[in-house]
Amino acid sequence: MELLTKQEALEILGTTERQLQRYSAQGKLSVTLIQGKSGKKEAHYNKDEIEEIRKAKIQTTIKPQIVTTSDMSPTTRHPTEVTPTLPLNVTPDFIELLRDALPQFRQTLGPSELKEKPLLNLREATTLSGLPVSRLRQAIYNKELIGKKIGNTLLIDTKDLLAFCHDIIRGETRSVANE
């Protein structure tokens, strides 16, 4: 039986001293106290037990998925077979039409399309200008850029944003009345 010092055990397990104490309290590790050079008793651990804990830490556990539906059979606790049904007003042709149209809705607008919009939200303004959101907020706060908050959305005038970007490129500062 080979014994390891506390420091060696910590390095092998990659854990804390407190975790070693927990392992010994749980009975996973046996501690042997040996008098050290300074006269104090030092904790030493069985190398085989340390290796077992290390291997157990490495193994990944797969937890079963918990199914919480009303279709559970009370006696077997397994889901009963359910066949999907479509609402009466949804036809397979309508679903096919939706599948064809969905990619168009998922597309994000590029800079050329964003220039066509009169107002932009912060995400769109960031895409168009290449500036971070924090810089755009700061510019609105410093009245260098016109911004209007409607509900939780901050809208920026597209023409003003483009002028602001051109001023940054030229190294000019500006001040506008924030509407």
C-alpha positions as CSV (number, residue, x, y, z in Angstrom):
1,M,0.0,0.0,0.0
2,E,1.6,3.2,-1.2
3,L,0.8,6.4,0.6
4,L,0.6,9.9,-0.9
5,T,1.0,13.2,0.9
6,K,-1.9,15.6,0.9
7,Q,-0.2,17.8,-1.7
8,E,0.4,14.8,-4.0
9,A,-3.3,13.7,-3.6
10,L,-4.5,17.2,-4.4
11,E,-2.4,17.3,-7.6
12,I,-3.6,13.9,-8.8
13,L,-7.3,14.8,-8.1
14,G,-7.1,18.4,-9.1
15,T,-9.3,19.4,-6.2
16,T,-9.3,21.3,-2.9
17,E,-8.3,20.3,0.6
18,R,-11.9,20.6,1.6
19,Q,-12.9,18.1,-1.0
20,L,-10.3,15.7,0.3
21,Q,-11.9,16.1,3.8
22,R,-15.3,15.4,2.3
23,Y,-14.1,12.2,0.6
24,S,-12.6,10.9,3.9
25,A,-15.8,11.9,5.8
26,Q,-17.8,9.9,3.2
27,G,-15.6,6.9,3.7
28,K,-14.2,7.0,0.1
29,L,-10.7,7.8,1.4
30,S,-8.8,6.5,4.4
31,V,-6.4,8.9,6.1
32,T,-3.2,7.8,7.7
33,L,-1.5,10.3,10.1
34,I,2.3,10.0,10.0
35,Q,4.6,12.2,12.1
36,G,6.5,14.5,9.7
37,K,9.9,16.1,9.9
38,S,8.6,19.1,11.9
39,G,7.1,16.8,14.5
40,K,3.5,17.4,13.5
41,K,1.3,14.6,12.2
42,E,0.6,14.9,8.5
43,A,-2.2,13.3,6.5
44,H,-1.3,10.6,4.0
45,Y,-3.7,8.9,1.6
46,N,-3.8,5.5,-0.1
47,K,-2.8,5.8,-3.7
48,D,-5.2,3.1,-4.9
49,E,-8.2,5.0,-3.4
50,I,-7.0,8.3,-4.9
51,E,-6.8,6.6,-8.3
52,E,-10.3,5.2,-7.9
53,I,-11.7,8.6,-7.1
54,R,-9.9,10.2,-10.1
55,K,-11.3,7.5,-12.4
56,A,-14.8,8.1,-11.1
57,K,-14.4,11.8,-11.6
58,I,-13.4,11.3,-15.3
59,Q,-16.3,9.0,-16.1
60,T,-19.2,11.0,-17.5
61,T,-22.6,10.0,-16.2
62,I,-25.6,10.1,-18.5
63,K,-28.8,11.1,-16.7
64,P,-32.1,9.9,-18.1
65,Q,-34.4,12.5,-19.5
66,I,-37.4,13.2,-17.4
67,V,-40.6,13.2,-19.4
68,T,-43.3,15.4,-17.9
69,T,-46.4,15.2,-20.0
70,S,-50.0,14.5,-19.2
71,D,-49.7,11.4,-21.4
72,M,-48.1,9.4,-18.7
73,S,-49.7,6.1,-17.8
74,P,-50.2,6.2,-14.0
75,T,-49.4,2.5,-13.5
76,T,-46.4,2.1,-15.8
77,R,-45.0,5.6,-15.6
78,H,-44.1,5.4,-19.3
79,P,-45.4,7.7,-22.0
80,T,-48.3,6.3,-23.9
81,E,-48.1,6.4,-27.7
82,V,-49.4,9.7,-29.1
83,T,-50.0,10.4,-32.7
84,P,-49.5,14.0,-33.8
85,T,-52.6,15.6,-35.2
86,L,-52.9,18.9,-37.1
87,P,-55.5,21.5,-36.2
88,L,-58.5,21.5,-38.5
89,N,-57.6,24.7,-40.3
90,V,-54.0,23.7,-41.1
91,T,-53.5,21.7,-44.2
92,P,-50.3,19.9,-45.4
93,D,-50.1,22.5,-48.3
94,F,-50.1,25.3,-45.7
95,I,-47.3,23.6,-43.8
96,E,-45.3,23.2,-47.0
97,L,-45.8,26.9,-47.8
98,L,-44.5,27.8,-44.3
99,R,-41.4,25.7,-44.8
100,D,-40.6,27.5,-48.0
101,A,-41.2,30.9,-46.5
102,L,-39.4,30.3,-43.2
103,P,-35.8,30.8,-44.4
104,Q,-36.7,34.2,-45.7
105,F,-37.8,35.3,-42.2
106,R,-34.6,33.9,-40.6
107,Q,-32.3,35.9,-42.9
108,T,-30.7,38.9,-41.3
109,L,-30.6,42.0,-43.3
110,G,-27.2,43.0,-44.8
111,P,-25.8,46.5,-44.8
112,S,-27.2,47.4,-48.2
113,E,-30.8,46.4,-47.0
114,L,-30.3,48.2,-43.7
115,K,-29.5,51.5,-45.5
116,E,-33.0,51.4,-47.0
117,K,-34.7,51.4,-43.5
118,P,-35.5,54.8,-42.1
119,L,-35.0,53.7,-38.4
120,L,-32.7,51.0,-37.0
121,N,-32.6,49.2,-33.7
122,L,-29.3,49.0,-31.9
123,R,-28.4,45.5,-33.3
124,E,-29.1,46.7,-36.9
125,A,-27.1,50.0,-36.3
126,T,-24.2,47.9,-35.0
127,T,-24.3,45.7,-38.1
128,L,-24.4,48.7,-40.4
129,S,-21.8,50.9,-38.7
130,G,-19.5,48.2,-37.3
131,L,-19.5,50.2,-34.0
132,P,-20.2,48.4,-30.7
133,V,-23.5,48.9,-29.0
134,S,-21.8,50.7,-26.1
135,R,-20.3,53.3,-28.4
136,L,-23.7,54.0,-30.1
137,R,-25.3,54.4,-26.6
138,Q,-22.5,56.7,-25.6
139,A,-23.0,58.8,-28.8
140,I,-26.7,59.1,-28.1
141,Y,-26.0,60.1,-24.5
142,N,-23.4,62.7,-25.6
143,K,-25.9,64.0,-28.2
144,E,-23.6,63.1,-31.1
145,L,-26.3,60.8,-32.5
146,I,-30.0,61.1,-32.6
147,G,-31.8,58.2,-30.9
148,K,-35.3,57.7,-29.7
149,K,-36.5,55.1,-27.1
150,I,-39.8,53.6,-27.9
151,G,-40.8,51.0,-25.2
152,N,-37.7,48.9,-24.6
153,T,-36.3,49.5,-28.1
154,L,-33.8,52.3,-28.9
155,L,-34.2,53.5,-32.5
156,I,-31.6,55.4,-34.5
157,D,-32.1,57.4,-37.6
158,T,-30.3,55.7,-40.5
159,K,-29.1,58.9,-42.2
160,D,-27.8,60.3,-39.0
161,L,-26.0,57.1,-38.2
162,L,-24.3,57.2,-41.6
163,A,-23.3,60.9,-41.1
164,F,-22.0,60.0,-37.7
165,C,-19.8,57.2,-39.1
166,H,-18.5,59.6,-41.8
167,D,-17.6,62.2,-39.2
168,I,-15.7,59.5,-37.2
169,I,-13.8,58.6,-40.3
170,R,-12.9,62.2,-40.9
171,G,-12.0,62.7,-37.2
172,E,-14.6,65.4,-36.7
173,T,-16.8,65.7,-33.6
174,R,-20.4,66.7,-33.8
175,S,-23.3,67.7,-31.6
176,V,-26.9,67.3,-32.5
177,A,-30.1,68.0,-30.7
178,N,-31.5,64.6,-29.5
179,E,-35.1,64.4,-30.4
